[in-house]
Amino acid sequence: MTLEISNINKHNFERSVQLINKVNQFNLTSRRYTESKLEVFLKSKSQFTFVGRLKDKFGDHGITALAMIKKNENTWIIDNFLLSCRILGRKIDPSSDLIKSPLVSI
């Protein structure tokens, strides 16, 4: 199983908006963004965005995870964090070894 992590960009922007507005089961904040609101968020210099694409022996599940983070002076705030129901139970949750790294503290 492989989880590829990248930033929201022109290639995955449409899918990112779709995830933000459709995922309900594992959506930490339930904030919704239109295309224009997400564009404004992405233009901010104090933001970080990530999407996750899951691939395994059954194929490519596509972009199924998303995180949006705002950085204030001394604080990082999770604005949005969600996982598609397609990957719930696939060990992609925050406690999973698959997403632990020296750069990530959970």
C-alpha positions in Angstrom: 0.0 0.0 0.0 1.3 3.4 -0.9 0.1 6.8 0.2 1.4 9.7 -2.1 1.1 13.1 -0.5 1.2 16.3 -2.5 -0.1 19.9 -2.3 -3.4 21.0 -3.7 -2.5 22.1 -7.3 -4.2 22.7 -10.7 -4.2 18.9 -11.3 -6.1 18.0 -8.2 -8.0 21.2 -7.5 -11.4 20.0 -8.7 -11.2 16.8 -6.8 -10.1 18.7 -3.7 -13.2 20.9 -3.9 -15.3 17.8 -4.4 -13.9 16.1 -1.3 -14.3 19.2 0.9 -18.0 19.4 0.0 -19.0 15.8 -0.1 -17.1 13.9 2.7 -19.1 13.7 5.9 -18.0 10.5 7.8 -14.5 11.5 8.6 -14.4 15.3 8.3 -12.8 16.9 11.4 -14.2 20.4 10.9 -17.0 20.1 8.3 -15.9 23.4 6.8 -17.1 23.7 3.2 -15.3 25.7 0.5 -16.5 26.8 -2.9 -13.9 26.9 -5.7 -13.4 30.6 -5.2 -13.0 30.3 -1.4 -10.5 27.6 -1.8 -8.5 29.7 -4.4 -8.4 32.5 -1.8 -7.2 30.1 0.9 -4.5 28.7 -1.5 -3.2 32.3 -2.2 -2.4 32.9 1.5 1.3 32.7 2.3 0.4 31.3 5.8 -1.3 28.1 4.6 -0.3 24.6 3.8 -2.5 22.1 2.0 -2.0 18.4 1.3 -3.9 15.7 -0.5 -3.3 12.0 -0.3 -3.6 9.4 -3.1 -3.9 5.8 -2.0 -2.6 2.9 -4.2 -2.6 -0.7 -3.3 -2.7 -4.2 -4.9 -6.3 -3.5 -6.0 -5.5 -0.4 -7.9 -5.4 3.4 -7.5 -8.1 4.7 -5.2 -7.4 8.3 -6.3 -7.2 11.3 -4.0 -9.0 10.3 -0.8 -7.5 12.5 1.9 -7.1 16.2 2.4 -5.6 18.5 5.0 -5.7 22.3 5.1 -3.6 24.1 7.7 -3.2 27.8 8.7 -0.1 29.0 10.3 -0.3 31.9 12.7 2.7 33.5 14.4 3.2 30.6 16.9 0.3 28.3 16.2 -0.7 25.9 13.4 -4.4 25.4 13.1 -6.1 22.5 11.3 -8.7 24.3 9.1 -9.8 21.1 7.4 -8.9 17.4 7.7 -10.8 14.6 6.0 -10.7 11.1 4.7 -13.0 9.6 2.1 -15.1 6.6 3.3 -13.3 4.6 0.5 -10.2 4.4 2.7 -11.6 4.3 6.2 -10.5 1.1 7.8 -7.5 0.8 5.4 -5.0 1.9 8.1 -4.7 5.5 6.8 -6.1 7.1 9.9 -3.9 9.4 12.0 -2.7 6.6 14.3 -1.5 4.5 11.4 2.2 3.7 10.9 1.7 4.5 7.2 1.6 8.2 7.8 4.0 8.5 10.7 7.3 10.1 9.9 10.0 12.1 11.7 8.3 15.2 10.2 4.9 14.4 11.5 3.9 14.5 15.2 0.5 13.1 16.2 
